[in-house]
Amino acid sequence: DGYSHLSAYERKRLKNITENAKFFAALKLHESAARLNQLTTKRRSNVTKRAKPKKAEDEPARRRSMRLLRVEPLDVPLMESFPPAVPEEYPQVPVGPLPMVPEDQAENSKWTEALLGTWMRISEVKAEDADKGTPDIKRYQESLSRMVLSEENIRKVVKARVCSMAIHPSESTILVAAGDKWGHIGLWNVSCGTEEGAHIFIPHSFQVNCMHFSPCNPAQLLSLSNDSLRCGDVTKAVFDEICRSEDTFSCFDFLEENACTAIVSHWGGEVAVVDRRTPGLSPELSVDIGFKRTRTVHVHPVNRHYFLAAGSVDVCVFDVRYLKAKGNKPLSSLTGHTKSVASAYFSPVTGSRVVTVCADDKLRMLLFPCRHNNNTGRWLTRFRAIWDPKQEHCFLVGSMAQPRQIQLFQDTGNLLHSFCNVDLLSSVCSINVLHPSQNILVGGNSSGRLHVF
């Protein structure tokens, strides 16, 4: 058939070529290739091209910090040193005696003289010994219910948080002292009833942790700050310095009725014995009692060589006669506290009872612990439960409850009375003080305001 002149091999080769051509034609590979090329081209057209970065010479000049370049600003010289950390309005108080001059002396000197004159006058009259009996609870409760808060008996006495208070033992005039966290002491003649009845003094550089009027001479107000113990004597119009230490003080109490000696505690755990009659500003004895922290110390009302110390989770009784530099053992330990203890005090008449405030939300009266919210947080002064000096079986403590109130308990844990006024008392009174002979209660809050029931 046209290929007869070819050999058998060549005819077979041509036949294979023809069959292969028909097979590839049936696959239509050229159409698939064209479709694939079309899809690839279309997808590639949707891809956006990244813009080329601008050259450095096209960018505007970047601003650089002159402080980082260590270049001095034009016409503004650099400070040679940083200012002191203490704010200008609260300068450091110098060491040694300070005149009893209030902060506002220049404007209200006559009112200041009247306040100090009242303090001196009421201190000359010896207050009668308070009746430290144990009156009938029902009669006592009735007397508490007659104590009320009025608008004229509320005053902002210090500028910051109240950390301590003391009340003058006078039975004719209500004179209250309050210490705040800036080292200020405010004196308020509540009985004056005028705006000029309160003045602020600045005898300390740090917070005033503890204050007491001298039990034998109430013309003297002793105050303890972190770095110093001072005596404000109104007869001399001076805040004299008794003791100074680099270790921060936390609390003190008198070892004798004549207030010549005192036991002073440190935040670091140690205690010291101070004698006001010896020259110098150093304590007579510094003692390690084995505490990591000591917040309060309190002397037994009858056997005054015993004192009570409260620390982290420790509440122990020591005998001051046997104190030594190290290796001191307590006479008795009150156990059961699982968190830090804020305060511990003997009962006022016999000293046979102790009340403690603990961060585990409990008040403990030896055999009668009771639940109590003591979670004051960082902005409120921690609660301290204090005994009523007129009643052996009752003590007072601040409260987180609503409406705001100050609570008075029996030593059995029974809530006996709540001091409150929905219209006038709207804050927590962490620090409280009771008059030794009159039905007078003063509560201080964390804004420097005092409330007198």
C-alpha positions in Angstrom: 0.0 0.0 0.0 2.6 2.6 -0.9 5.1 1.2 1.6 5.8 -2.1 -0.1 9.3 -1.0 -1.0 10.1 -0.7 2.8 11.4 -3.4 4.9 9.2 -5.1 7.5 11.1 -3.2 10.4 10.5 0.2 8.9 6.8 -0.6 8.3 6.4 -1.6 11.9 8.1 1.6 13.1 5.8 3.8 11.0 2.8 2.0 12.4 3.9 2.7 16.0 4.4 6.4 15.2 0.9 6.6 13.8 -0.7 4.9 16.7 1.1 7.1 19.3 0.1 10.2 17.4 -3.6 9.2 17.5 -3.3 8.5 21.3 -1.8 11.9 22.2 -4.3 13.6 20.0 -7.1 11.9 21.9 -5.6 13.3 25.3 -5.9 16.9 24.1 -2.7 17.9 26.0 -2.4 21.2 24.2 -5.8 22.4 25.6 -4.9 21.5 29.2 -1.5 23.3 28.9 -3.2 26.4 27.6 -5.8 26.3 30.4 -3.1 25.9 33.1 -1.2 28.7 31.6 -4.3 30.9 31.8 -5.0 30.1 35.4 -1.4 30.8 36.5 -1.3 34.1 34.8 -4.6 35.3 36.3 -3.6 34.3 39.9 -0.3 36.1 39.6 -2.0 39.3 38.6 -3.7 39.6 42.0 -0.5 39.7 44.0 0.4 43.2 45.1 4.0 44.2 44.8 5.7 45.4 48.0 6.7 49.0 47.8 10.4 49.6 47.7 11.8 51.3 50.8 12.6 54.9 50.6 16.2 55.8 50.5 17.7 57.3 53.7 18.1 60.7 52.1 14.4 60.9 51.3 13.3 60.5 55.0 12.9 63.6 57.3 15.4 64.0 60.1 14.4 61.8 63.2 14.2 63.6 66.6 16.6 62.2 69.2 16.3 62.6 73.0 18.8 65.2 74.2 18.9 63.3 77.5 20.0 60.1 75.8 22.6 62.0 73.7 23.8 63.7 77.0 23.5 67.1 75.5 22.7 70.0 77.7 19.5 71.9 76.7 19.9 75.4 75.4 19.7 78.1 78.1 18.6 75.4 80.7 21.4 74.2 82.9 21.3 70.6 84.1 20.6 69.9 87.8 23.7 68.9 89.7 21.9 66.6 92.0 18.4 65.3 92.7 16.2 67.0 95.2 15.7 65.4 98.6 13.1 62.6 98.8 11.2 64.3 101.6 8.4 66.6 100.3 9.0 70.3 101.0 5.9 70.6 103.1 7.1 68.0 105.5 10.8 68.8 106.2 12.9 66.7 108.5 12.6 67.7 112.2 16.0 68.6 113.7 17.5 66.6 116.6 17.1 68.0 120.1 14.5 70.2 121.9 11.9 71.9 119.7 9.7 74.9 120.7 6.1 74.2 121.2 5.0 76.4 118.3 2.1 75.2 116.1 2.2 75.2 112.3 -0.2 78.2 112.1 1.5 80.3 114.8 1.9 83.4 112.7 -1.8 83.7 112.0 -3.5 82.5 115.2 -1.0 83.1 118.0 -3.7 84.2 120.5 -5.7 81.1 119.9 -2.6 79.0 120.4 -1.9 80.7 123.7 -5.4 80.0 124.8 -5.1 76.3 123.9 -1.8 75.9 125.7 -3.1 77.9 128.6 -6.1 75.6 129.0 -3.8 72.6 128.9 -1.6 74.0 131.7 -4.6 75.1 133.8 -6.4 71.7 133.7 -3.1 69.9 134.5 -2.7 71.8 137.7 -5.9 70.2 139.1 -5.2 66.7 140.1 -7.9 64.4 138.7 -9.5 62.1 141.2 -8.6 58.4 141.0 -11.0 56.8 138.6 -13.4 54.2 140.0 -11.8 51.0 138.6 -14.4 48.8 139.9 -16.7 46.5 137.9 -20.1 48.1 137.8 -23.2 46.2 137.1 -23.2 45.3 133.3 -26.8 46.5 132.9 -26.1 49.9 134.5 -22.9 50.2 132.5 -24.8 49.4 129.3 -27.3 52.1 130.1 -24.5 54.7 130.5 -23.1 53.7 127.2 -26.4 54.2 125.4 -26.5 57.8 126.7 -23.2 58.6 124.8 -24.0 60.4 121.5 -22.2 62.0 118.7 -23.0 65.6 117.7 -21.9 67.6 114.7 -19.8 70.1 116.8 -17.9 67.2 118.2 -16.4 66.2 114.9 -13.2 67.9 113.7 -10.3 67.2 111.3 -7.5 67.6 113.8 -4.5 66.3 111.8 -3.8 66.2 108.1 -3.2 62.5 107.5 -4.1 59.1 108.9 -4.5 58.9 112.7 -1.9 56.5 114.1 -2.3 57.2 117.8 -4.3 59.2 120.3 -4.4 60.2 124.0 -7.0 62.0 126.1 -6.2 64.3 129.0 -7.5 63.0 132.4 -9.2 66.3 133.2 -12.8 65.9 134.4 -13.7 69.5 133.4 -12.3 69.9 129.9 -12.0 67.4 127.0 -8.5 67.8 125.6 -7.5 65.3 122.9 -4.1 64.7 121.2 -3.9 62.8 117.9 -0.7 61.8 116.0 -0.7 61.1 112.3 1.6 59.3 109.8 3.5 62.5 108.9 4.7 63.1 112.5 2.1 65.8 113.2 0.4 66.1 116.6 -2.9 67.8 116.7 -4.3 69.2 120.0 -8.0 69.8 120.2 -9.9 71.4 123.0 -13.3 69.8 122.4 -14.9 71.8 125.2 -13.9 75.0 123.6 -16.6 74.6 120.9 -15.0 77.0 118.4 -13.0 76.6 115.2 -9.9 77.9 116.9 -9.8 75.1 119.5 -7.5 72.8 117.4 -3.8 73.3 116.4 -1.2 71.2 114.7 2.4 70.8 116.0 5.3 69.0 114.1 7.6 67.4 116.7 8.4 64.3 114.6 9.6 63.5 111.0 7.8 60.1 110.9 4.4 58.7 112.0 3.5 59.0 115.6 3.0 55.4 116.7 2.1 55.9 120.4 1.2 58.7 122.8 0.4 59.0 126.5 -0.2 61.9 128.9 2.1 61.4 131.9 0.1 59.6 134.6 1.7 61.8 137.4 2.0 65.0 135.4 -0.6 65.5 132.6 1.1 68.7 131.6 3.5 66.4 129.8 2.6 64.5 126.6 5.0 61.8 125.6 5.0 60.8 121.9 6.9 58.0 120.1 7.8 58.2 116.4 9.9 55.8 114.3 13.1 57.5 115.3 12.5 59.3 118.6 10.7 59.5 121.9 9.8 63.1 122.9 8.1 64.8 125.8 6.0 67.8 125.1 6.0 69.9 128.3 3.4 72.7 128.2 5.0 74.4 131.3 8.2 74.8 129.3 6.5 75.1 125.9 9.1 72.6 124.5 9.1 69.2 122.9 12.1 67.7 124.5 13.9 64.6 123.1 14.2 61.7 125.5 15.5 58.9 123.3 16.7 58.5 119.7 17.6 55.3 117.7 18.3 54.3 114.2 16.2 51.2 114.8 12.5 52.2 114.3 10.4 52.4 117.4 6.8 51.0 117.5 5.3 51.4 121.0 6.1 52.3 124.6 4.6 52.2 128.1 5.6 53.5 131.5 7.2 51.0 133.9 6.5 53.2 136.9 3.6 55.5 138.0 6.1 58.5 138.1 6.7 57.9 134.4 10.5 58.1 134.8 11.2 54.8 133.1 9.6 53.2 130.1 9.7 50.0 128.1 10.0 50.8 124.3 9.6 48.3 121.5 11.2 48.2 118.0 9.7 47.1 114.8 12.7 44.9 114.4 11.7 42.8 117.4 13.9 44.2 120.2 12.8 46.1 123.3 14.6 48.8 125.3 14.5 50.2 128.8 14.6 54.0 128.8 15.2 56.2 132.0 14.4 59.8 131.5 16.6 60.8 134.5 19.9 59.8 132.8 21.6 62.2 130.4 21.9 61.3 126.7 19.5 59.9 124.1 20.5 56.2 124.4 18.4 53.6 126.2 19.7 52.0 129.4 19.3 48.5 128.0 18.6 47.0 124.6 17.2 43.5 124.7 16.6 40.7 122.2 13.4 38.9 123.2 13.4 36.5 120.2 10.7 38.3 118.3 10.9 39.0 114.5 8.7 42.1 115.0 7.2 43.8 118.1 4.2 46.0 117.6 3.0 46.8 121.1 4.2 46.6 124.7 2.0 47.0 127.7 2.9 47.0 131.4 0.9 45.1 134.0 -1.3 47.5 136.0 -0.5 45.9 139.4 2.8 44.1 139.1 4.6 46.7 137.0 7.8 44.7 136.5 5.8 42.5 134.1 5.1 43.6 130.5 3.3 42.1 127.6 4.8 42.1 124.1 2.9 41.4 120.9 4.8 40.6 117.7 4.3 38.7 114.4 2.5 35.7 115.9 3.9 36.0 119.4 2.2 37.3 122.5 4.4 36.8 125.6 4.8 38.1 129.1 8.3 39.1 130.3 9.8 40.2 133.6 11.8 43.4 133.2 14.0 42.6 136.2 15.6 39.6 134.5 16.1 41.0 131.0 19.5 40.6 129.5 21.0 41.4 126.1 20.2 37.9 124.6 18.7 34.6 125.5 15.5 35.9 127.2 12.7 33.5 127.9 9.1 34.6 128.4 7.3 33.8 131.7 4.2 33.0 129.7 3.2 32.7 126.0 -0.3 33.1 124.6 -0.6 30.7 121.7 -3.1 30.2 118.9 -2.4 33.2 116.7 -1.9 32.1 113.1 -1.2 35.5 111.6 0.4 38.8 112.7 -0.9 40.3 115.9 -1.7 44.0 115.9 -2.0 44.6 119.6 -2.2 43.0 123.1 -3.2 44.7 126.3 -3.7 43.7 130.0 -7.1 44.4 131.6 -7.0 47.7 133.5 -7.8 46.7 137.1 -6.3 43.3 137.9 -4.4 42.6 134.7 -5.7 39.0 134.8 -7.1 39.3 131.3 -5.5 40.0 127.9 -7.2 41.0 124.7 -5.4 40.6 121.3 -6.3 41.6 117.7 -5.0 39.3 115.0 -5.0 39.4 111.2 -6.7 36.0 111.2 -9.9 37.9 111.9 -10.2 37.0 115.5 -10.3 38.8 118.8 -8.9 36.7 121.6 -9.7 37.1 125.3 -7.7 34.1 126.5 -10.5 31.5 126.8 -13.0 33.3 124.7 -11.9 33.9 121.1 -14.5 35.5 118.7 -14.7 36.2 115.0 -14.1 39.8 114.0 -13.2 41.3 110.6 -9.8 42.8 111.1 -8.9 43.1 107.4 -8.2 46.9 107.4 -6.0 46.8 104.3 -3.1 49.1 103.6 -5.0 52.4 103.7 -6.4 52.1 107.2 -4.6 51.9 110.5 -4.8 48.4 112.0 -7.3 47.9 114.8 -6.2 47.9 118.4 -8.6 46.5 121.0 -8.3 48.7 124.2 -9.9 48.0 127.6 -12.3 50.5 129.1 -10.2 51.9 132.1 -13.5 52.1 134.1 -14.6 48.5 133.5 -12.5 45.4 134.0 -14.5 43.2 131.7 -15.1 45.3 128.6 -13.0 46.5 125.7 -13.4 48.6 122.6 -12.4 48.0 119.0 -12.9 49.5 115.5 -15.2 47.8 113.0 -15.5 47.2 109.3 -19.2 46.7 109.6 -21.9 48.8 107.9 -23.2 51.2 109.1 -19.9 52.5 110.4 -19.5 51.9 114.1 -17.2 51.4 117.1 -17.9 48.2 119.0 -17.7 47.4 122.7 -17.4 43.8 123.8 -17.5 41.9 127.0 -14.5 39.6 127.8 -16.8 36.7 126.9 -17.0 37.8 123.3 -20.5 39.2 123.6 -21.1 42.5 121.7 -22.4 44.8 124.4 -22.8 48.1 122.5 -22.1 49.7 119.1 -21.4 53.4 118.9 -22.8 54.7 115.6 -24.5 57.6 113.9 -25.7 57.0 110.4 -25.7 60.7 109.5 -22.4 61.7 111.2 -20.2 58.7 111.3 -19.5 57.3 107.8 -15.8 56.2 108.1 -13.8 53.5 109.9 -12.4 54.6 113.2 -9.3 52.4 113.6 -7.8 54.2 116.6 -9.9 54.9 119.7 -9.4 56.1 123.2 -11.6 56.2 126.3 -11.5 58.8 129.1 -10.2 57.3 132.4 -13.1 58.5 134.5 -15.8 60.0 132.3 -18.1 58.5 129.7 -16.2 59.9 126.8 -15.0 58.1 123.7 -12.9 59.5 120.8 -12.5 57.7 117.5 -10.0 58.6 114.9 -10.1 57.7 111.2 -7.6 57.6 108.3 -8.3 61.1 107.1 -7.3 62.8 110.4 -10.8 63.3 111.6 -11.9 62.8 115.2 -15.3 61.8 116.5 -16.2 62.4 120.2 -19.1 60.5 121.8 
